[in-house]
């Protein structure tokens, strides 16, 4: 029974090592092949973090099944890796953005589904009200009724 569990654990360890090595290789290729700095930061950060995480999980599984027990070493490395890699990539990207001469426009405005850029919801409400008035005026023209001038409108 324990031989079967050990064999399954060994197979899982091998799978995690192969997957981890694949993702580390993928991150390395992304660093070499991608064109701009921002692409080069993104690829290794995501892929290599996942790859090293798989390798550390394989190490935890191996040590847990072969009698050494769980060591805090792998857990601490995993925690620090998953905390520091995204923060480091974010800080490098912000530093690169601050050094750019032709910075991209600030995306603080929300794009409209129709392709228009709107600053706030009030502008859209005003546009709907104008469209309603135009539709009502067009309906009056079609029916031949004149607008009511006695109310001062």
N, CA, C and O atoms as a GROMACS GRO file, in nm:
protein
  612
    1UNK      N    1   0.081  -0.120   0.000
    1UNK     CA    2   0.000   0.000   0.000
    1UNK      C    3   0.086   0.126   0.000
    1UNK      O    4   0.060   0.220  -0.076
    2UNK      N    5   0.189   0.127   0.086
    2UNK     CA    6   0.274   0.246   0.089
    2UNK      C    7   0.358   0.258  -0.037
    2UNK      O    8   0.397   0.369  -0.076
    3UNK      N    9   0.387   0.145  -0.102
    3UNK     CA   10   0.462   0.151  -0.227
    3UNK      C   11   0.380   0.220  -0.336
    3UNK      O   12   0.434   0.293  -0.418
    4UNK      N   13   0.248   0.195  -0.336
    4UNK     CA   14   0.159   0.259  -0.434
    4UNK      C   15   0.151   0.409  -0.409
    4UNK      O   16   0.155   0.488  -0.503
    5UNK      N   17   0.139   0.447  -0.283
    5UNK     CA   18   0.132   0.590  -0.250
    5UNK      C   19   0.263   0.659  -0.285
    5UNK      O   20   0.263   0.770  -0.338
    6UNK      N   21   0.374   0.593  -0.257
    6UNK     CA   22   0.505   0.650  -0.290
    6UNK      C   23   0.521   0.663  -0.441
    6UNK      O   24   0.576   0.761  -0.490
    7UNK      N   25   0.472   0.563  -0.516
    7UNK     CA   26   0.481   0.569  -0.661
    7UNK      C   27   0.396   0.684  -0.716
    7UNK      O   28   0.439   0.756  -0.806
    8UNK      N   29   0.275   0.702  -0.662
    8UNK     CA   30   0.188   0.813  -0.705
    8UNK      C   31   0.253   0.947  -0.670
    8UNK      O   32   0.250   1.040  -0.750
    9UNK      N   33   0.311   0.956  -0.550
    9UNK     CA   34   0.377   1.080  -0.509
    9UNK      C   35   0.498   1.108  -0.598
    9UNK      O   36   0.523   1.223  -0.634
   10UNK      N   37   0.572   1.005  -0.633
   10UNK     CA   38   0.686   1.024  -0.723
   10UNK      C   39   0.641   1.070  -0.861
   10UNK      O   40   0.704   1.157  -0.921
   11UNK      N   41   0.531   1.014  -0.911
   11UNK     CA   42   0.478   1.056  -1.041
   11UNK      C   43   0.433   1.203  -1.035
   11UNK      O   44   0.457   1.279  -1.128
   12UNK      N   45   0.367   1.240  -0.926
   12UNK     CA   46   0.324   1.379  -0.911
   12UNK      C   47   0.445   1.472  -0.900
   12UNK      O   48   0.443   1.583  -0.953
   13UNK      N   49   0.548   1.428  -0.832
   13UNK     CA   50   0.670   1.508  -0.819
   13UNK      C   51   0.736   1.529  -0.955
   13UNK      O   52   0.778   1.640  -0.989
   14UNK      N   53   0.743   1.423  -1.032
   14UNK     CA   54   0.801   1.434  -1.167
   14UNK      C   55   0.717   1.527  -1.253
   14UNK      O   56   0.772   1.611  -1.325
   15UNK      N   57   0.585   1.514  -1.245
   15UNK     CA   58   0.497   1.602  -1.323
   15UNK      C   59   0.518   1.748  -1.283
   15UNK      O   60   0.529   1.834  -1.370
   16UNK      N   61   0.523   1.776  -1.154
   16UNK     CA   62   0.544   1.914  -1.108
   16UNK      C   63   0.680   1.968  -1.150
   16UNK      O   64   0.692   2.085  -1.186
   17UNK      N   65   0.783   1.883  -1.146
   17UNK     CA   66   0.916   1.927  -1.191
   17UNK      C   67   0.919   1.958  -1.340
   17UNK      O   68   0.976   2.058  -1.382
   18UNK      N   69   0.855   1.871  -1.419
   18UNK     CA   70   0.852   1.895  -1.564
   18UNK      C   71   0.772   2.022  -1.595
   18UNK      O   72   0.814   2.104  -1.677
   19UNK      N   73   0.657   2.037  -1.531
   19UNK     CA   74   0.576   2.158  -1.553
   19UNK      C   75   0.653   2.282  -1.508
   19UNK      O   76   0.651   2.385  -1.577
   20UNK      N   77   0.719   2.274  -1.395
   20UNK     CA   78   0.796   2.388  -1.346
   20UNK      C   79   0.909   2.425  -1.439
   20UNK      O   80   0.931   2.543  -1.466
   21UNK      N   81   0.980   2.326  -1.488
   21UNK     CA   82   1.089   2.353  -1.582
   21UNK      C   83   1.036   2.411  -1.712
   21UNK      O   84   1.099   2.499  -1.771
   22UNK      N   85   0.921   2.364  -1.758
   22UNK     CA   86   0.860   2.418  -1.879
   22UNK      C   87   0.826   2.566  -1.861
   22UNK      O   88   0.856   2.647  -1.948
   23UNK      N   89   0.766   2.601  -1.748
   23UNK     CA   90   0.728   2.741  -1.727
   23UNK      C   91   0.851   2.830  -1.708
   23UNK      O   92   0.851   2.945  -1.752
   24UNK      N   93   0.954   2.781  -1.643
   24UNK     CA   94   1.077   2.859  -1.629
   24UNK      C   95   1.140   2.881  -1.767
   24UNK      O   96   1.187   2.991  -1.796
   25UNK      N   97   1.141   2.777  -1.851
   25UNK     CA   98   1.193   2.792  -1.986
   25UNK      C   99   1.109   2.890  -2.066
   25UNK      O  100   1.163   2.972  -2.140
   26UNK      N  101   0.979   2.882  -2.052
   26UNK     CA  102   0.889   2.974  -2.122
   26UNK      C  103   0.915   3.118  -2.079
   26UNK      O  104   0.917   3.208  -2.163
   27UNK      N  105   0.933   3.141  -1.950
   27UNK     CA  106   0.964   3.275  -1.902
   27UNK      C  107   1.098   3.326  -1.954
   27UNK      O  108   1.112   3.444  -1.985
   28UNK      N  109   1.195   3.237  -1.963
   28UNK     CA  110   1.327   3.275  -2.015
   28UNK      C  111   1.318   3.311  -2.163
   28UNK      O  112   1.378   3.409  -2.207
   29UNK      N  113   1.243   3.233  -2.239
   29UNK     CA  114   1.224   3.265  -2.381
   29UNK      C  115   1.149   3.396  -2.399
   29UNK      O  116   1.178   3.473  -2.491
   30UNK      N  117   1.054   3.422  -2.312
   30UNK     CA  118   0.980   3.549  -2.320
   30UNK      C  119   1.074   3.666  -2.295
   30UNK      O  120   1.061   3.771  -2.358
   31UNK      N  121   1.166   3.649  -2.203
   31UNK     CA  122   1.262   3.756  -2.174
   31UNK      C  123   1.351   3.784  -2.295
   31UNK      O  124   1.385   3.899  -2.322
   32UNK      N  125   1.389   3.681  -2.367
   32UNK     CA  126   1.479   3.697  -2.480
   32UNK      C  127   1.405   3.744  -2.605
   32UNK      O  128   1.454   3.831  -2.677
   33UNK      N  129   1.288   3.688  -2.632
   33UNK     CA  130   1.222   3.707  -2.761
   33UNK      C  131   1.129   3.828  -2.768
   33UNK      O  132   1.112   3.884  -2.877
   34UNK      N  133   1.069   3.870  -2.658
   34UNK     CA  134   0.970   3.977  -2.667
   34UNK      C  135   1.037   4.112  -2.693
   34UNK      O  136   1.154   4.132  -2.659
   35UNK      N  137   0.962   4.204  -2.754
   35UNK     CA  138   1.023   4.324  -2.809
   35UNK      C  139   1.040   4.437  -2.708
   35UNK      O  140   1.151   4.486  -2.690
   36UNK      N  141   0.934   4.481  -2.644
   36UNK     CA  142   0.944   4.599  -2.559
   36UNK      C  143   0.974   4.562  -2.414
   36UNK      O  144   0.962   4.446  -2.375
   37UNK      N  145   1.012   4.662  -2.338
   37UNK     CA  146   1.046   4.638  -2.198
   37UNK      C  147   0.927   4.584  -2.120
   37UNK      O  148   0.942   4.493  -2.038
   38UNK      N  149   0.809   4.638  -2.146
   38UNK     CA  150   0.691   4.597  -2.070
   38UNK      C  151   0.654   4.452  -2.099
   38UNK      O  152   0.610   4.379  -2.009
   39UNK      N  153   0.670   4.409  -2.224
   39UNK     CA  154   0.647   4.268  -2.256
   39UNK      C  155   0.753   4.180  -2.191
   39UNK      O  156   0.722   4.071  -2.143
   40UNK      N  157   0.876   4.228  -2.189
   40UNK     CA  158   0.984   4.150  -2.128
   40UNK      C  159   0.968   4.136  -1.978
   40UNK      O  160   1.012   4.036  -1.920
   41UNK      N  161   0.908   4.232  -1.915
   41UNK     CA  162   0.884   4.221  -1.771
   41UNK      C  163   0.768   4.126  -1.744
   41UNK      O  164   0.773   4.048  -1.649
   42UNK      N  165   0.666   4.133  -1.825
   42UNK     CA  166   0.544   4.055  -1.801
   42UNK      C  167   0.568   3.904  -1.814
   42UNK      O  168   0.525   3.827  -1.728
   43UNK      N  169   0.636   3.863  -1.920
   43UNK     CA  170   0.656   3.720  -1.945
   43UNK      C  171   0.729   3.647  -1.834
   43UNK      O  172   0.676   3.550  -1.780
   44UNK      N  173   0.848   3.690  -1.798
   44UNK     CA  174   0.920   3.619  -1.692
   44UNK      C  175   0.852   3.628  -1.555
   44UNK      O  176   0.861   3.535  -1.476
   45UNK      N  177   0.787   3.738  -1.529
   45UNK     CA  178   0.722   3.751  -1.398
   45UNK      C  179   0.614   3.646  -1.381
   45UNK      O  180   0.609   3.579  -1.278
   46UNK      N  181   0.530   3.631  -1.480
   46UNK     CA  182   0.420   3.535  -1.468
   46UNK      C  183   0.468   3.391  -1.481
   46UNK      O  184   0.442   3.308  -1.394
   47UNK      N  185   0.538   3.362  -1.589
   47UNK     CA  186   0.576   3.224  -1.617
   47UNK      C  187   0.680   3.170  -1.519
   47UNK      O  188   0.668   3.057  -1.472
   48UNK      N  189   0.780   3.249  -1.488
   48UNK     CA  190   0.883   3.200  -1.398
   48UNK      C  191   0.832   3.185  -1.256
   48UNK      O  192   0.873   3.094  -1.185
   49UNK      N  193   0.742   3.272  -1.213
   49UNK     CA  194   0.684   3.257  -1.081
   49UNK      C  195   0.605   3.127  -1.072
   49UNK      O  196   0.615   3.054  -0.973
   50UNK      N  197   0.528   3.097  -1.176
   50UNK     CA  198   0.454   2.972  -1.178
   50UNK      C  199   0.548   2.852  -1.184
   50UNK      O  200   0.524   2.750  -1.119
   51UNK      N  201   0.655   2.863  -1.262
   51UNK     CA  202   0.751   2.753  -1.274
   51UNK      C  203   0.824   2.725  -1.144
   51UNK      O  204   0.835   2.609  -1.103
   52UNK      N  205   0.873   2.828  -1.078
   52UNK     CA  206   0.942   2.808  -0.951
   52UNK      C  207   0.844   2.760  -0.845
   52UNK      O  208   0.881   2.681  -0.758
   53UNK      N  209   0.720   2.806  -0.852
   53UNK     CA  210   0.617   2.755  -0.759
   53UNK      C  211   0.594   2.606  -0.776
   53UNK      O  212   0.582   2.533  -0.678
   54UNK      N  213   0.589   2.559  -0.901
   54UNK     CA  214   0.574   2.414  -0.926
   54UNK      C  215   0.694   2.336  -0.875
   54UNK      O  216   0.678   2.228  -0.818
   55UNK      N  217   0.813   2.389  -0.896
   55UNK     CA  218   0.934   2.320  -0.848
   55UNK      C  219   0.935   2.315  -0.696
   55UNK      O  220   0.973   2.213  -0.638
   56UNK      N  221   0.894   2.421  -0.631
   56UNK     CA  222   0.889   2.420  -0.484
   56UNK      C  223   0.782   2.325  -0.433
   56UNK      O  224   0.802   2.259  -0.331
   57UNK      N  225   0.669   2.316  -0.501
   57UNK     CA  226   0.567   2.218  -0.461
   57UNK      C  227   0.618   2.075  -0.478
   57UNK      O  228   0.589   1.988  -0.396
   58UNK      N  229   0.695   2.052  -0.583
   58UNK     CA  230   0.755   1.919  -0.602
   58UNK      C  231   0.852   1.888  -0.489
   58UNK      O  232   0.858   1.775  -0.441
   59UNK      N  233   0.927   1.987  -0.447
   59UNK     CA  234   1.021   1.967  -0.335
   59UNK      C  235   0.946   1.938  -0.205
   59UNK      O  236   0.986   1.851  -0.128
   60UNK      N  237   0.837   2.011  -0.181
   60UNK     CA  238   0.756   1.986  -0.060
   60UNK      C  239   0.699   1.844  -0.064
   60UNK      O  240   0.704   1.773   0.036
   61UNK      N  241   0.646   1.803  -0.179
   61UNK     CA  242   0.588   1.670  -0.192
   61UNK      C  243   0.694   1.561  -0.174
   61UNK      O  244   0.668   1.460  -0.108
   62UNK      N  245   0.810   1.581  -0.230
   62UNK     CA  246   0.917   1.482  -0.217
   62UNK      C  247   0.960   1.467  -0.071
   62UNK      O  248   0.973   1.355  -0.022
   63UNK      N  249   0.982   1.578  -0.004
   63UNK     CA  250   1.027   1.570   0.135
   63UNK      C  251   0.918   1.516   0.227
   63UNK      O  252   0.948   1.452   0.327
   64UNK      N  253   0.793   1.542   0.194
   64UNK     CA  254   0.684   1.492   0.278
   64UNK      C  255   0.665   1.341   0.263
   64UNK      O  256   0.630   1.274   0.359
   65UNK      N  257   0.689   1.288   0.144
   65UNK     CA  258   0.664   1.144   0.122
   65UNK      C  259   0.785   1.057   0.152
   65UNK      O  260   0.770   0.936   0.170
   66UNK      N  261   0.903   1.112   0.156
   66UNK     CA  262   1.022   1.030   0.179
   66UNK      C  263   1.076   1.044   0.321
   66UNK      O  264   1.196   1.022   0.343
   67UNK      N  265   0.991   1.077   0.415
   67UNK     CA  266   1.026   1.069   0.555
   67UNK      C  267   1.100   1.186   0.615
   67UNK      O  268   1.122   1.186   0.736
   68UNK      N  269   1.139   1.284   0.539
   68UNK     CA  270   1.211   1.398   0.595
   68UNK      C  271   1.113   1.491   0.666
   68UNK      O  272   1.149   1.559   0.762
   69UNK      N  273   0.991   1.494   0.619
   69UNK     CA  274   0.888   1.581   0.677
   69UNK      C  275   0.884   1.717   0.611
   69UNK      O  276   0.967   1.750   0.527
   70UNK      N  277   0.786   1.795   0.651
   70UNK     CA  278   0.771   1.929   0.594
   70UNK      C  279   0.872   2.024   0.658
   70UNK      O  280   0.886   2.030   0.780
   71UNK      N  281   0.940   2.095   0.575
   71UNK     CA  282   1.034   2.196   0.621
   71UNK      C  283   0.976   2.334   0.590
   71UNK      O  284   0.914   2.352   0.485
   72UNK      N  285   0.993   2.428   0.678
   72UNK     CA  286   0.941   2.562   0.650
   72UNK      C  287   1.018   2.633   0.539
   72UNK      O  288   0.973   2.736   0.489
   73UNK      N  289   1.132   2.580   0.502
   73UNK     CA  290   1.216   2.643   0.401
   73UNK      C  291   1.141   2.662   0.269
   73UNK      O  292   1.138   2.772   0.215
   74UNK      N  293   1.080   2.556   0.216
   74UNK     CA  294   1.010   2.566   0.088
   74UNK      C  295   0.887   2.655   0.098
   74UNK      O  296   0.857   2.731   0.006
   75UNK      N  297   0.817   2.646   0.209
   75UNK     CA  298   0.698   2.730   0.227
   75UNK      C  299   0.736   2.878   0.232
   75UNK      O  300   0.668   2.962   0.173
   76UNK      N  301   0.842   2.910   0.303
   76UNK     CA  302   0.886   3.049   0.310
   76UNK      C  303   0.934   3.101   0.175
   76UNK      O  304   0.905   3.215   0.138
   77UNK      N  305   1.006   3.018   0.101
   77UNK     CA  306   1.050   3.059  -0.033
   77UNK      C  307   0.929   3.086  -0.122
   77UNK      O  308   0.927   3.185  -0.196
   78UNK      N  309   0.829   3.000  -0.115
   78UNK     CA  310   0.708   3.017  -0.196
   78UNK      C  311   0.636   3.146  -0.160
   78UNK      O  312   0.596   3.222  -0.249
   79UNK      N  313   0.619   3.172  -0.032
   79UNK     CA  314   0.550   3.293   0.011
   79UNK      C  315   0.625   3.417  -0.034
   79UNK      O  316   0.566   3.510  -0.089
   80UNK      N  317   0.756   3.419  -0.011
   80UNK     CA  318   0.834   3.537  -0.051
   80UNK      C  319   0.837   3.554  -0.202
   80UNK      O  320   0.836   3.667  -0.252
   81UNK      N  321   0.840   3.445  -0.275
   81UNK     CA  322   0.840   3.455  -0.422
   81UNK      C  323   0.709   3.513  -0.473
   81UNK      O  324   0.710   3.604  -0.556
   82UNK      N  325   0.598   3.462  -0.422
   82UNK     CA  326   0.468   3.511  -0.469
   82UNK      C  327   0.438   3.652  -0.420
   82UNK      O  328   0.351   3.718  -0.476
   83UNK      N  329   0.505   3.698  -0.317
   83UNK     CA  330   0.487   3.835  -0.271
   83UNK      C  331   0.579   3.933  -0.343
   83UNK      O  332   0.538   4.044  -0.376
   84UNK      N  333   0.702   3.894  -0.367
   84UNK     CA  334   0.799   3.989  -0.419
   84UNK      C  335   0.803   4.000  -0.571
   84UNK      O  336   0.827   4.109  -0.623
   85UNK      N  337   0.780   3.892  -0.644
   85UNK     CA  338   0.790   3.898  -0.790
   85UNK      C  339   0.690   3.995  -0.853
   85UNK      O  340   0.731   4.076  -0.936
   86UNK      N  341   0.562   3.991  -0.819
   86UNK     CA  342   0.470   4.088  -0.880
   86UNK      C  343   0.498   4.232  -0.838
   86UNK      O  344   0.484   4.324  -0.918
   87UNK      N  345   0.539   4.251  -0.714
   87UNK     CA  346   0.569   4.386  -0.667
   87UNK      C  347   0.691   4.441  -0.740
   87UNK      O  348   0.692   4.557  -0.781
   88UNK      N  349   0.794   4.359  -0.758
   88UNK     CA  350   0.913   4.403  -0.830
   88UNK      C  351   0.881   4.437  -0.975
   88UNK      O  352   0.929   4.538  -1.027
   89UNK      N  353   0.800   4.354  -1.041
   89UNK     CA  354   0.762   4.383  -1.180
   89UNK      C  355   0.682   4.512  -1.189
   89UNK      O  356   0.699   4.590  -1.282
   90UNK      N  357   0.593   4.533  -1.094
   90UNK     CA  358   0.512   4.655  -1.093
   90UNK      C  359   0.600   4.778  -1.074
   90UNK      O  360   0.582   4.878  -1.142
   91UNK      N  361   0.694   4.770  -0.982
   91UNK     CA  362   0.782   4.885  -0.957
   91UNK      C  363   0.872   4.914  -1.077
   91UNK      O  364   0.897   5.030  -1.110
   92UNK      N  365   0.922   4.809  -1.143
   92UNK     CA  366   1.004   4.831  -1.263
   92UNK      C  367   0.921   4.895  -1.374
   92UNK      O  368   0.970   4.982  -1.446
   93UNK      N  369   0.797   4.851  -1.390
   93UNK     CA  370   0.711   4.908  -1.493
   93UNK      C  371   0.678   5.054  -1.464
   93UNK      O  372   0.676   5.137  -1.555
   94UNK      N  373   0.652   5.085  -1.338
   94UNK     CA  374   0.625   5.226  -1.302
   94UNK      C  375   0.747   5.313  -1.324
   94UNK      O  376   0.736   5.426  -1.371
   95UNK      N  377   0.864   5.260  -1.290
   95UNK     CA  378   0.987   5.337  -1.313
   95UNK      C  379   1.009   5.361  -1.462
   95UNK      O  380   1.049   5.471  -1.502
   96UNK      N  381   0.984   5.260  -1.544
   96UNK     CA  382   1.000   5.276  -1.689
   96UNK      C  383   0.898   5.376  -1.743
   96UNK      O  384   0.931   5.454  -1.832
   97UNK      N  385   0.777   5.374  -1.692
   97UNK     CA  386   0.676   5.471  -1.736
   97UNK      C  387   0.716   5.613  -1.700
   97UNK      O  388   0.693   5.706  -1.778
   98UNK      N  389   0.775   5.631  -1.583
   98UNK     CA  390   0.812   5.766  -1.542
   98UNK      C  391   0.929   5.819  -1.624
   98UNK      O  392   0.946   5.941  -1.634
   99UNK      N  393   1.010   5.732  -1.683
   99UNK     CA  394   1.123   5.775  -1.765
   99UNK      C  395   1.088   5.795  -1.912
   99UNK      O  396   1.170   5.845  -1.988
  100UNK      N  397   0.967   5.757  -1.951
  100UNK     CA  398   0.928   5.768  -2.092
  100UNK      C  399   0.902   5.914  -2.129
  100UNK      O  400   0.845   5.990  -2.050
  101UNK      N  401   0.944   5.952  -2.250
  101UNK     CA  402   0.916   6.086  -2.299
  101UNK      C  403   0.773   6.098  -2.350
  101UNK      O  404   0.703   6.194  -2.316
  102UNK      N  405   0.729   6.004  -2.429
  102UNK     CA  406   0.593   6.006  -2.484
  102UNK      C  407   0.509   5.904  -2.410
  102UNK      O  408   0.483   5.794  -2.460
  103UNK      N  409   0.467   5.942  -2.290
  103UNK     CA  410   0.388   5.852  -2.207
  103UNK      C  411   0.250   5.832  -2.266
  103UNK      O  412   0.196   5.922  -2.330
  104UNK      N  413   0.192   5.715  -2.247
  104UNK     CA  414   0.054   5.695  -2.292
  104UNK      C  415  -0.042   5.781  -2.212
  104UNK      O  416  -0.011   5.822  -2.100
  105UNK      N  417  -0.156   5.808  -2.270
  105UNK     CA  418  -0.256   5.891  -2.204
  105UNK      C  419  -0.308   5.821  -2.078
  105UNK      O  420  -0.317   5.698  -2.073
  106UNK      N  421  -0.342   5.900  -1.978
  106UNK     CA  422  -0.392   5.846  -1.852
  106UNK      C  423  -0.529   5.781  -1.875
  106UNK      O  424  -0.620   5.847  -1.924
  107UNK      N  425  -0.544   5.653  -1.840
  107UNK     CA  426  -0.671   5.585  -1.864
  107UNK      C  427  -0.773   5.608  -1.753
  107UNK      O  428  -0.844   5.514  -1.715
  108UNK      N  429  -0.782   5.730  -1.701
  108UNK     CA  430  -0.874   5.755  -1.591
  108UNK      C  431  -1.019   5.764  -1.638
  108UNK      O  432  -1.110   5.749  -1.557
  109UNK      N  433  -1.041   5.790  -1.766
  109UNK     CA  434  -1.178   5.795  -1.816
  109UNK      C  435  -1.221   5.656  -1.859
  109UNK      O  436  -1.140   5.578  -1.911
  110UNK      N  437  -1.346   5.624  -1.838
  110UNK     CA  438  -1.400   5.492  -1.869
  110UNK      C  439  -1.448   5.490  -2.013
  110UNK      O  440  -1.524   5.578  -2.053
  111UNK      N  441  -1.406   5.393  -2.094
  111UNK     CA  442  -1.455   5.388  -2.232
  111UNK      C  443  -1.601   5.344  -2.237
  111UNK      O  444  -1.645   5.259  -2.159
  112UNK      N  445  -1.672   5.403  -2.328
  112UNK     CA  446  -1.813   5.373  -2.349
  112UNK      C  447  -1.823   5.251  -2.439
  112UNK      O  448  -1.739   5.235  -2.528
  113UNK      N  449  -1.923   5.164  -2.420
  113UNK     CA  450  -1.935   5.047  -2.508
  113UNK      C  451  -1.952   5.082  -2.655
  113UNK      O  452  -1.915   5.003  -2.741
  114UNK      N  453  -2.006   5.201  -2.686
  114UNK     CA  454  -2.022   5.242  -2.825
  114UNK      C  455  -1.893   5.300  -2.882
  114UNK      O  456  -1.890   5.336  -3.000
  115UNK      N  457  -1.787   5.309  -2.804
  115UNK     CA  458  -1.662   5.360  -2.852
  115UNK      C  459  -1.634   5.503  -2.812
  115UNK      O  460  -1.524   5.553  -2.837
  116UNK      N  461  -1.729   5.571  -2.749
  116UNK     CA  462  -1.709   5.707  -2.704
  116UNK      C  463  -1.643   5.705  -2.567
  116UNK      O  464  -1.662   5.611  -2.489
  117UNK      N  465  -1.567   5.807  -2.538
  117UNK     CA  466  -1.508   5.819  -2.404
  117UNK      C  467  -1.594   5.914  -2.324
  117UNK      O  468  -1.618   6.027  -2.366
  118UNK      N  469  -1.641   5.869  -2.210
  118UNK     CA  470  -1.726   5.952  -2.127
  118UNK      C  471  -1.653   5.987  -1.999
  118UNK      O  472  -1.579   5.906  -1.943
  119UNK      N  473  -1.674   6.109  -1.953
  119UNK     CA  474  -1.608   6.153  -1.831
  119UNK      C  475  -1.685   6.112  -1.708
  119UNK      O  476  -1.625   6.078  -1.606
  120UNK      N  477  -1.815   6.113  -1.716
  120UNK     CA  478  -1.895   6.072  -1.601
  120UNK      C  479  -2.035   6.033  -1.649
  120UNK      O  480  -2.067   6.048  -1.766
  121UNK      N  481  -2.115   5.985  -1.558
  121UNK     CA  482  -2.249   5.937  -1.594
  121UNK      C  483  -2.345   6.052  -1.625
  121UNK      O  484  -2.442   6.033  -1.699
  122UNK      N  485  -2.319   6.171  -1.571
  122UNK     CA  486  -2.408   6.285  -1.596
  122UNK      C  487  -2.409   6.323  -1.743
  122UNK      O  488  -2.515   6.356  -1.798
  123UNK      N  489  -2.295   6.319  -1.808
  123UNK     CA  490  -2.288   6.353  -1.950
  123UNK      C  491  -2.372   6.257  -2.032
  123UNK      O  492  -2.440   6.298  -2.126
  124UNK      N  493  -2.368   6.130  -1.996
  124UNK     CA  494  -2.447   6.031  -2.068
  124UNK      C  495  -2.596   6.052  -2.044
  124UNK      O  496  -2.677   6.036  -2.136
  125UNK      N  497  -2.633   6.088  -1.921
  125UNK     CA  498  -2.774   6.117  -1.892
  125UNK      C  499  -2.822   6.238  -1.970
  125UNK      O  500  -2.934   6.239  -2.020
  126UNK      N  501  -2.736   6.341  -1.982
  126UNK     CA  502  -2.772   6.458  -2.062
  126UNK      C  503  -2.792   6.421  -2.208
  126UNK      O  504  -2.883   6.472  -2.274
  127UNK      N  505  -2.709   6.333  -2.259
  127UNK     CA  506  -2.722   6.290  -2.398
  127UNK      C  507  -2.853   6.215  -2.419
  127UNK      O  508  -2.921   6.236  -2.520
  128UNK      N  509  -2.890   6.130  -2.326
  128UNK     CA  510  -3.017   6.058  -2.337
  128UNK      C  511  -3.134   6.155  -2.335
  128UNK      O  512  -3.231   6.137  -2.410
  129UNK      N  513  -3.128   6.257  -2.249
  129UNK     CA  514  -3.236   6.357  -2.241
  129UNK      C  515  -3.247   6.434  -2.372
  129UNK      O  516  -3.357   6.459  -2.420
  130UNK      N  517  -3.133   6.472  -2.432
  130UNK     CA  518  -3.136   6.542  -2.561
  130UNK      C  519  -3.198   6.453  -2.669
  130UNK      O  520  -3.277   6.500  -2.750
  131UNK      N  521  -3.162   6.324  -2.669
  131UNK     CA  522  -3.218   6.231  -2.767
  131UNK      C  523  -3.368   6.216  -2.748
  131UNK      O  524  -3.442   6.208  -2.846
  132UNK      N  525  -3.414   6.210  -2.623
  132UNK     CA  526  -3.557   6.201  -2.596
  132UNK      C  527  -3.632   6.324  -2.649
  132UNK      O  528  -3.739   6.311  -2.709
  133UNK      N  529  -3.574   6.444  -2.625
  133UNK     CA  530  -3.638   6.567  -2.674
  133UNK      C  531  -3.642   6.568  -2.827
  133UNK      O  532  -3.743   6.606  -2.886
  134UNK      N  533  -3.531   6.527  -2.890
  134UNK     CA  534  -3.528   6.525  -3.036
  134UNK      C  535  -3.630   6.427  -3.092
  134UNK      O  536  -3.696   6.456  -3.192
  135UNK      N  537  -3.644   6.311  -3.028
  135UNK     CA  538  -3.743   6.213  -3.073
  135UNK      C  539  -3.885   6.267  -3.056
  135UNK      O  540  -3.969   6.246  -3.143
  136UNK      N  541  -3.911   6.336  -2.945
  136UNK     CA  542  -4.044   6.392  -2.922
  136UNK      C  543  -4.074   6.501  -3.024
  136UNK      O  544  -4.186   6.510  -3.074
  137UNK      N  545  -3.975   6.585  -3.054
  137UNK     CA  546  -3.996   6.692  -3.152
  137UNK      C  547  -4.018   6.635  -3.292
  137UNK      O  548  -4.100   6.686  -3.368
  138UNK      N  549  -3.945   6.530  -3.325
  138UNK     CA  550  -3.963   6.466  -3.455
  138UNK      C  551  -4.101   6.402  -3.465
  138UNK      O  552  -4.163   6.405  -3.571
  139UNK      N  553  -4.150   6.345  -3.355
  139UNK     CA  554  -4.285   6.285  -3.355
  139UNK      C  555  -4.391   6.393  -3.372
  139UNK      O  556  -4.491   6.371  -3.440
  140UNK      N  557  -4.370   6.510  -3.312
  140UNK     CA  558  -4.465   6.621  -3.329
  140UNK      C  559  -4.468   6.670  -3.473
  140UNK      O  560  -4.574   6.702  -3.526
  141UNK      N  561  -4.351   6.676  -3.535
  141UNK     CA  562  -4.345   6.720  -3.674
  141UNK      C  563  -4.418   6.622  -3.766
  141UNK      O  564  -4.486   6.663  -3.860
  142UNK      N  565  -4.403   6.493  -3.737
  142UNK     CA  566  -4.469   6.393  -3.821
  142UNK      C  567  -4.620   6.400  -3.807
  142UNK      O  568  -4.692   6.384  -3.905
  143UNK      N  569  -4.668   6.423  -3.686
  143UNK     CA  570  -4.813   6.429  -3.665
  143UNK      C  571  -4.870   6.563  -3.703
  143UNK      O  572  -4.992   6.575  -3.718
  144UNK      N  573  -4.786   6.666  -3.718
  144UNK     CA  574  -4.834   6.796  -3.759
  144UNK      C  575  -4.882   6.884  -3.645
  144UNK      O  576  -4.942   6.988  -3.670
  145UNK      N  577  -4.858   6.846  -3.523
  145UNK     CA  578  -4.898   6.930  -3.409
  145UNK      C  579  -4.786   7.025  -3.374
  145UNK      O  580  -4.668   6.989  -3.379
  146UNK      N  581  -4.824   7.145  -3.340
  146UNK     CA  582  -4.726   7.248  -3.304
  146UNK      C  583  -4.698   7.236  -3.154
  146UNK      O  584  -4.784   7.195  -3.077
  147UNK      N  585  -4.576   7.272  -3.114
  147UNK     CA  586  -4.547   7.270  -2.971
  147UNK      C  587  -4.631   7.372  -2.896
  147UNK      O  588  -4.671   7.474  -2.952
  148UNK      N  589  -4.657   7.345  -2.771
  148UNK     CA  590  -4.740   7.432  -2.689
  148UNK      C  591  -4.660   7.557  -2.652
  148UNK      O  592  -4.560   7.546  -2.580
  149UNK      N  593  -4.702   7.676  -2.700
  149UNK     CA  594  -4.628   7.799  -2.671
  149UNK      C  595  -4.689   7.876  -2.557
  149UNK      O  596  -4.632   7.977  -2.515
  150UNK      N  597  -4.802   7.833  -2.506
  150UNK     CA  598  -4.864   7.908  -2.398
  150UNK      C  599  -4.792   7.890  -2.265
  150UNK      O  600  -4.807   7.974  -2.176
  151UNK      N  601  -4.714   7.782  -2.250
  151UNK     CA  602  -4.642   7.761  -2.126
  151UNK      C  603  -4.503   7.823  -2.129
  151UNK      O  604  -4.433   7.819  -2.028
  152UNK      N  605  -4.463   7.878  -2.238
  152UNK     CA  606  -4.334   7.944  -2.248
  152UNK      C  607  -4.223   7.852  -2.291
  152UNK      O  608  -4.105   7.886  -2.276
  153UNK      N  609  -4.256   7.738  -2.343
  153UNK     CA  610  -4.151   7.645  -2.387
  153UNK      C  611  -4.120   7.664  -2.533
  153UNK      O  612  -4.034   7.594  -2.588
   0.00000   0.00000   0.00000
